[in-house]
Amino acid sequence: MHIVTAYSAAIFVASTLAALFNTLLIYLYYRCPLKYIKGYKYFFLLTAVQDLLASICIHLTAPRIAAQNSYLVYVATGPIYTEPYADYIMLIFFLMMSSSIIILTNSFAYRYVQLCLPKFSYIYDSWRWITAMIAANLFIFLNFLFIIAGTTVPNDTFKKQVYDEDLFELGSFTKKSFVGLSMKYSINGITIPVLADCVVIMSLISILGVFFAISIQRKLQQASLSERTRRLQQQLFQMLLLQVGP
């Protein structure tokens, strides 16, 4: 039985508003297409769809974080909280969060090329380059999928440890689904290289994102740009920074 708490109620309201807002953005995308810098519209749409899916996952499971005795887990406390459905939904949620990093980095890269390296902007009109970029992004996405599925799904021993401690007074905790990491049961000879790979990829993506952002900001401060171009680019840059916030 699902028990409504203040936490789950707050999550319900926030995720519902987020889902409605992103649905509105997708509607506006089709009703009011971008007149300038048309290539960016695809990143805008991907971000809205990714945020919508993440909001739906949060709405359905209301994941609650818990950390104790060398493990960290996300427990499903929403309307869908039992295995295996809650497991799948929370894994999709983590995958959406990981994909948001990929989408934002690509958005910054696109703005960086268009503004700082305009002579290379042809790569976004070449199917050969587009195919190569899709393949690279798909590789990173599948890498995240393998990392999430291979390290966060608990085994029976891990489940028993968490269920025995009954962290929350939510009633029938042993029936609630969860995903997470345990230093005792999740770390082994297979998962260590996987987690190390995750750290390397996340670090590289973060460094690239910071580099692109700093380069774009410096370019916008130069006097060589026209007032109209600078204003448009600043608006796009501010929207990118706003997307980074959540």
PECOR-V580788 format. One record per backbone hydrogen bond with DSSP energy under -0.5 kcal/mol. NH is the residue of the N-H (numbers start at 1). CO is the residue of the C=O. Records with the same first field share a line. If there is no record, write none. Layout:
NH->CO + CO
//
This chain:
4->2
9->5
10->6
11->7
12->8
13->9
14->10
15->11
16->12
17->13
18->14
19->15
20->16
21->17
22->18
23->19
24->20
25->21
26->22
27->23
28->24
29->25
30->26
31->27
32->28
40->37
41->38
42->39
43->39
44->40
45->41
46->42
47->43
48->44
49->45
50->46
51->47
52->48
53->49
54->50
55->51
56->52
57->53
58->54
59->55
60->56
61->57
62->58
64->75
66->73
68->71
71->68
72->181
73->66
74->179
75->64 + 73
76->177
77->61 + 62
78->61
79->59
80->60
81->79
86->82
88->84
89->85
90->86
91->87
92->88
93->89
94->90
95->91
96->92
97->93
98->94
99->95
100->96
101->97 + 98
102->98
103->99
104->100
105->101
106->102
107->103
108->104
109->105
110->106
111->107
112->108
113->109
114->110
115->111
116->112
117->112 + 113
120->117
121->118
123->120
124->121
125->122
126->122
127->125
130->126
131->127
132->128
133->129
134->130
135->131
136->132
137->133
138->134
139->135
140->136
141->137
142->138
143->139
144->140
145->141
146->142
147->143
148->144
149->145
150->146
151->147
152->148
154->152
159->155
160->156
161->157
162->158
163->159
164->160
165->161
166->162
170->168
175->172
176->173
177->81
179->74
180->152
181->72
183->70
186->182
187->182
188->186
192->188
194->190
195->191
196->192
197->193
198->194
199->195
200->196
201->197
202->198
203->199
204->200
205->201
206->202
207->203
208->204
209->205
210->206
211->207
212->208
213->209
214->210
215->211
216->212
217->213
218->214
219->215
220->216
221->217 + 218
222->219
225->222
230->226
231->227
232->228
233->229
234->230
235->231
236->232
237->233
238->234
239->235
240->236
241->237
242->238
243->239
244->240
245->241
246->242
//
